[in-house]
Each structure stands twice: as structure tokens, then as C-alpha cells.
Amino acid sequence: MILIHGYLHTMNGSPIADGFIEIQGERIVSVGPMSDLPQVPADAVDLKEATVTPGL
């Protein structure tokens, strides 16, 4: 599952204004800016700029 276009607050530095979260099973495997996502899958969930803190 990939969540896209979220405002992400991570524990590593500044927030990511337009980011994605990749989840496999019950684990977050990748977090980053949308520009780092090579391809947006058709079934991605658009967070519509919702604020998210991955891992909480």
C-alpha cells in the first residue's frame, strides 16, 4: 500500500510537505517526498495533504 500527498512529520528532521508512505504488511518500508517516488500505483491512497506521523 502506498499513501501519497501527505504532510509528513518524521522523527528525522524537517516535515515533508508533499510526501508518500509505503507500507508492506504491517511495516512502513519507505517514507519520502513525492519526487522520490518513481511511479504512483493506480491503487495509491491520496491523503489530500492530511498530516501524518508515520509510526505512531
Backbone as CSV, one residue per row, in Angstrom:
resi,resn,N_x,N_y,N_z,CA_x,CA_y,CA_z,C_x,C_y,C_z
1,MET,0.849,-1.163,0.000,0.000,0.000,0.000,0.899,1.231,0.000
2,ILE,0.509,2.221,-0.786,1.238,3.483,-0.806,0.262,4.623,-0.541
3,LEU,0.611,5.442,0.436,-0.158,6.632,0.771,0.573,7.821,0.161
4,ILE,-0.140,8.685,-0.555,0.517,9.782,-1.265,-0.058,11.141,-0.863
5,HIS,0.711,12.164,-1.141,0.335,13.567,-0.943,-0.028,13.898,0.500
6,GLY,0.756,13.353,1.437,0.547,13.669,2.844,1.556,14.694,3.335
7,TYR,1.218,15.394,4.403,2.145,16.279,5.102,2.723,15.432,6.227
8,LEU,3.980,15.007,6.074,4.561,14.000,6.958,5.478,14.614,8.007
9,HIS,5.215,14.277,9.262,6.095,14.653,10.371,6.878,13.404,10.744
10,THR,8.163,13.388,10.424,9.003,12.249,10.783,9.863,12.630,11.983
11,MET,10.547,11.674,12.534,11.436,11.932,13.655,12.831,12.324,13.168
12,ASN,13.001,12.428,11.837,14.304,12.733,11.239,14.274,14.075,10.520
13,GLY,14.361,15.159,11.245,14.465,16.462,10.600,13.144,17.129,10.298
14,SER,13.164,17.929,9.246,12.015,18.755,8.874,10.862,17.925,8.331
15,PRO,9.637,18.432,8.479,8.472,17.752,7.889,8.584,17.713,6.365
16,ILE,7.907,16.761,5.766,7.855,16.633,4.308,6.482,17.131,3.877
17,ALA,6.456,18.219,3.119,5.191,18.879,2.764,4.332,18.068,1.798
18,ASP,4.932,17.354,0.877,4.183,16.547,-0.102,4.867,15.197,-0.189
19,GLY,4.489,14.286,0.698,5.231,13.043,0.808,4.412,11.794,0.581
20,PHE,5.125,10.667,0.624,4.489,9.358,0.475,4.962,8.439,1.586
21,ILE,4.158,7.423,1.867,4.496,6.362,2.813,4.205,5.044,2.122
22,GLU,5.195,4.152,2.088,4.992,2.814,1.516,4.911,1.815,2.661
23,ILE,3.850,1.017,2.656,3.609,0.029,3.703,3.539,-1.354,3.070
24,GLN,4.280,-2.303,3.647,4.210,-3.703,3.215,3.854,-4.530,4.442
25,GLY,2.711,-5.192,4.378,2.229,-5.934,5.538,1.892,-4.965,6.650
26,GLU,2.579,-5.111,7.783,2.358,-4.222,8.921,3.535,-3.282,9.153
27,ARG,4.410,-3.152,8.163,5.623,-2.343,8.330,5.689,-1.195,7.338
28,ILE,6.174,-0.063,7.819,6.487,1.062,6.940,7.867,0.778,6.368
29,VAL,7.968,0.710,5.045,9.248,0.380,4.425,9.911,1.575,3.758
30,SER,9.143,2.636,3.499,9.723,3.799,2.845,8.873,5.033,3.115
31,VAL,9.556,6.151,3.338,8.907,7.446,3.542,9.762,8.476,2.824
32,GLY,9.126,9.399,2.126,9.905,10.430,1.455,9.045,11.398,0.690
33,PRO,9.696,12.352,0.018,8.954,13.308,-0.797,8.411,12.636,-2.057
34,MET,7.313,13.147,-2.570,6.708,12.585,-3.779,7.703,12.528,-4.932
35,SER,8.639,13.464,-4.979,9.630,13.480,-6.061,10.534,12.251,-6.034
36,ASP,10.624,11.542,-4.897,11.432,10.320,-4.790,10.658,9.057,-5.157
37,LEU,9.357,9.176,-5.374,8.533,8.015,-5.714,8.582,7.828,-7.225
38,PRO,9.199,6.738,-7.699,9.385,6.571,-9.141,8.079,6.458,-9.930
39,GLN,7.077,5.842,-9.339,5.805,5.642,-10.039,4.690,5.562,-9.004
40,VAL,3.571,6.221,-9.297,2.421,6.178,-8.394,1.499,5.053,-8.853
41,PRO,1.309,4.025,-8.024,0.427,2.928,-8.409,-1.030,3.398,-8.513
42,ALA,-1.796,2.720,-9.328,-3.209,3.071,-9.531,-4.013,2.957,-8.241
43,ASP,-3.605,2.064,-7.330,-4.364,1.866,-6.092,-3.818,2.673,-4.906
44,ALA,-2.964,3.659,-5.168,-2.428,4.503,-4.098,-3.560,5.276,-3.428
45,VAL,-3.399,5.511,-2.130,-4.400,6.243,-1.356,-3.944,7.699,-1.241
46,ASP,-4.759,8.623,-1.730,-4.433,10.049,-1.687,-4.836,10.615,-0.325
47,LEU,-3.855,11.085,0.421,-4.115,11.646,1.745,-4.630,13.084,1.676
48,LYS,-4.601,13.672,0.513,-5.133,15.033,0.295,-4.560,16.028,1.292
49,GLU,-3.237,15.958,1.461,-2.483,16.871,2.318,-2.783,16.719,3.806
50,ALA,-3.341,15.577,4.210,-3.566,15.313,5.634,-2.216,15.208,6.347
51,THR,-2.178,15.588,7.601,-0.965,15.492,8.399,-0.849,14.089,8.979
52,VAL,0.336,13.485,8.804,0.570,12.111,9.254,1.916,12.054,9.975
53,THR,1.968,11.294,11.064,3.228,10.998,11.733,3.455,9.498,11.603
54,PRO,4.262,9.074,10.609,4.479,7.643,10.396,5.019,6.961,11.652
55,GLY,4.491,5.796,11.943,4.961,5.012,13.072,4.163,5.185,14.349
56,LEU,3.321,6.185,14.398,2.510,6.381,15.609,1.110,5.881,15.402
